[in-house]
Amino acid sequence: MDISFDIRNSEGDCVLVALSYYDSETIEHFSTDLLALTLVFYDVTLIRKTGTGYVGSKILYAVTDVLARFLDENDDAVLCFYCDADTDVQRNHKDLLPQEYRSRLFSRMFDKYTKSHGLTDYINHRVEIEDSGNPRNKQYAHFICRREHEMAVRRMGQILMQK
């Protein structure tokens, strides 16, 4: 099941939030953990459709709100974000790699939202994947899920770090 949402603001910016379902065969490739196999993993992709410059905080807040509501309505959902080195983004911290900047921005967005809404049942598990041959190709994966699924998600993160 693929789902998408358009998030717009009054300045003409539009971001598409796409959720793509990982089928069970894909998950079985990574893990035989029974708990992980009962969860539903969604790849989350953010695509800038219109606008220039930085994506404003109102758009980022709206993206977080949509994703939080999706998690609230889907008990066994795990949202997966992947920040790779393939796409540069405008950023005000030029000392950070683009993928690290996106990872940190995403974590701050999530933490700020959950704190402001008193949501304590969700976790953001961040995995740093290092490429020993190329330090600029460091990548980051995030798994967001209910706290009760934390152990399964941490096991998936450990598998990713070994690849």
N, C-alpha and C positions, 0 to 999 in steps of 0.2 A: 504494500500500500504506500503510494507516494502522496504526500500532502504538501501544499504550498500556501503561503500567505503573503500578500503584498502589504508592506508597511510604508505609509506616506506621511509627509509633513506639509505644512503650509508653504514652505519655501520651494517645493517642487522636487524634493528628494524622494526616492523610492528604493526600498530594499526588498528583494524577494527572499523569503525564508522558506527553504525547501527541506522537507524531511523525507528521506529515502530509507525504506525498510530493508534491513539485512535479513535474507532468508536463513532458515535454520542450517542449511548446508554450509553457508559461509561461516556461521558461528562455530559449527562443528570442526571446521578447518583449524580454528584457533584453540578450541577448548572442548574437553569432554566432561567438564564440570557440570553436574546435573542442574545446579541452581542457575548457572549461566545459560543453559539451554532452555530454561523456562522463561527467560527474560526476552523482551522484544527490543532489539537495538535499532536505532534510527541514526543515520548519518545526517548531520545538520549542515546545510550549506547556505551561506549568505551571499547574495549576488546583488551588486549595486546596479539598478536598472536606470536610474536617472539621478542627476545631481553631480556637483563637482566639489572639490575640497574635502574637508573632514566630514565624516558622518556625525551628525550632531547627537548630543546626549538624549534628546527626546526620541529619536529613532532607535537608538540602542536600548533605551528603557522599554519602548514598545515591543521590540524584538524579545527582550527578556520576559516581558509580561505574557506574550503569546506562548512562549516556550514553557513558562511556569504553569500556565493554565492547561497546556497539553499534558504535562507531567501529572498534574492534579487529576485529570480525567482518565489517565491511562496508568494504572497501578504498576504494571510490570515493564513500563517503558524505560529505556536507557538512552539518553541523548549523547551522541558521539560527535565531537568537534575535532577537526584535524587542522593544525596550523603548519604548513610546509614552507619550503623556501622558494616555491615556484612563483609566488605573486608578491610583488612589492606593494606597499600601501603608503599613502601619505601619513606621516607621523611626526610628532613634535619631539620625539626622542631618537635622534639619529644615531646614538651610540648603541641602540638595540637592533638586533637583526629583525627584519619585518615579521618573521614568524614568532619571535619571542614577544615582540610588541603586541601582536594580535592575541597571543596567549594571555599575556598579562592584562590586556584590556578586557578580554572576555572574563577572566577571573574576577576582576574588580567589578564588572557589570553584575555578575552573578551574586557576588558577596554583598554588594550594596543593595540589590533587590531583595534577597532573602532576609537580610537584616531589617530593612525598612518594612517588610511585611510579616515579620516574626515567624518566618518559615524555618523551622529547625529540623524538619524531617528529610531534607535533601542534602546531598553532598556533591561537590565538584572535585572529582579525582583527576589530578593532572599528572601526565606521564611525559617525561622528557626522553626523547629518543636521540641518542648521539651517534653520529657517523664518524668513526675514528679516523677515516681517511680524509674527511673534510669538515673541520669544525664550523664552517659557515652553513653546513647543511643540517644543523640541529633542527629537530622537529618536535612538535608538541601535540599530544592528544589529550582530550578532556572527556571524561565520562560523567554525566550528571544523572543521578538516580535517587531513589528513596534510600534512606540510611539503611534500611533492612536488607538491601542488595549490595551493600558496600564490599563485603568479602568477595563476592563473585566478580565484581568490577575490578577490584584490586588484583585478583588473579589474572584477569584479562590484561591489565596494565603490565604485569610482570612478564607475560608472554610477549607483549609488544616490545618491551625493552630488550628482550633477548634476540629479537630478529635483526 
